[in-house]
Amino acid sequence: MCGNQSGENLATGTLQVDDERVRITRYDFTPGAETGWHRHEYPYAVVPLLDGTLRIVDTAGEKLVPLSAGVSYSRPAGIEHNVFNAGPGPMAFVEIEMKA
């Protein structure tokens, strides 16, 4: 999923499941870490593991998104974006891409 143009301060992705139905990856961010610009080929849901704030940048602009542990959100496939930890502490979430 991730690709970073600057090569600095990347989030760490740990693949947990990748089968015919879903791809599940845990992402851990230090303060200021980013995923790098990427596009999902499948719709997906994000389950925050910690409270925090993400800065999501896409072709429409950027927005700050406060997250609460255990409160999920979803996005459609195909939107090119980059995700940053905008908070002062670590941030982590599980991303579930739905293949079928």
C-alpha positions as CSV (number, residue, x, y, z in Angstrom):
1,M,0.0,0.0,0.0
2,C,2.6,2.5,1.0
3,G,5.1,4.5,-1.0
4,N,7.0,7.5,0.2
5,Q,8.6,10.1,-2.0
6,S,10.8,11.6,0.8
7,G,11.9,8.3,2.2
8,E,11.7,9.7,5.8
9,N,9.7,8.8,8.8
10,L,7.5,6.1,7.3
11,A,4.7,4.3,9.2
12,T,5.4,0.7,9.8
13,G,3.0,-1.7,8.2
14,T,2.6,-5.3,9.5
15,L,0.6,-7.6,7.2
16,Q,-1.6,-9.8,9.4
17,V,-3.9,-11.5,6.8
18,D,-3.9,-11.6,3.0
19,D,-6.3,-14.1,1.5
20,E,-8.9,-14.2,-1.2
21,R,-11.4,-12.1,0.8
22,V,-9.4,-9.5,2.8
23,R,-6.0,-7.9,3.4
24,I,-5.5,-6.8,7.0
25,T,-2.5,-4.7,7.9
26,R,-1.6,-3.0,11.2
27,Y,0.1,0.4,10.8
28,D,2.2,2.0,13.6
29,F,3.1,5.7,13.3
30,T,5.6,7.7,15.3
31,P,4.7,11.4,15.6
32,G,4.9,12.9,12.1
33,A,5.2,9.6,10.3
34,E,3.4,9.1,7.0
35,T,2.3,6.3,4.8
36,G,3.4,8.0,1.6
37,W,1.1,8.6,-1.4
38,H,-0.9,5.5,-2.3
39,R,-4.2,4.3,-3.8
40,H,-6.3,1.4,-2.6
41,E,-7.6,-1.1,-5.2
42,Y,-10.3,-2.3,-2.7
43,P,-12.7,-0.5,-0.3
44,Y,-11.4,-0.5,3.2
45,A,-12.1,0.1,6.9
46,V,-9.8,1.5,9.5
47,V,-10.0,0.5,13.2
48,P,-7.9,2.9,15.4
49,L,-6.1,1.2,18.2
50,L,-5.1,4.4,20.0
51,D,-6.7,7.8,20.3
52,G,-5.0,10.4,18.0
53,T,-5.3,12.7,15.1
54,L,-4.5,11.9,11.4
55,R,-3.8,14.4,8.7
56,I,-5.2,13.0,5.5
57,V,-4.1,14.6,2.3
58,D,-5.8,13.7,-1.0
59,T,-6.5,15.3,-4.4
60,A,-9.4,17.3,-2.8
61,G,-7.1,18.9,-0.2
62,E,-6.3,17.9,3.4
63,K,-8.1,17.5,6.7
64,L,-7.4,16.7,10.3
65,V,-9.3,13.6,11.5
66,P,-9.5,13.0,15.2
67,L,-9.7,9.2,16.0
68,S,-10.8,7.3,19.1
69,A,-9.6,3.8,19.8
70,G,-12.1,1.3,18.5
71,V,-14.3,3.8,16.5
72,S,-13.9,2.7,12.9
73,Y,-14.4,4.5,9.5
74,S,-14.4,3.4,5.9
75,R,-13.4,4.8,2.5
76,P,-14.0,3.7,-1.0
77,A,-11.3,2.3,-3.3
78,G,-9.4,4.5,-5.7
79,I,-8.7,7.7,-3.9
80,E,-5.0,8.6,-4.0
81,H,-3.9,9.9,-0.6
82,N,-1.2,10.2,2.1
83,V,-1.8,9.7,5.8
84,F,0.2,11.4,8.6
85,N,0.2,11.1,12.3
86,A,-0.7,14.7,13.3
87,G,-0.6,14.1,17.0
88,P,2.2,14.4,19.6
89,G,2.3,10.7,20.5
90,P,2.3,7.4,18.7
91,M,-0.7,6.3,16.6
92,A,-1.8,2.9,15.4
93,F,-4.6,1.4,13.4
94,V,-5.7,-1.8,11.7
95,E,-6.7,-1.4,8.0
96,I,-9.0,-4.0,6.5
97,E,-9.2,-4.0,2.7
98,M,-12.3,-5.9,1.4
99,K,-11.4,-7.9,-1.8
100,A,-14.8,-9.5,-2.4
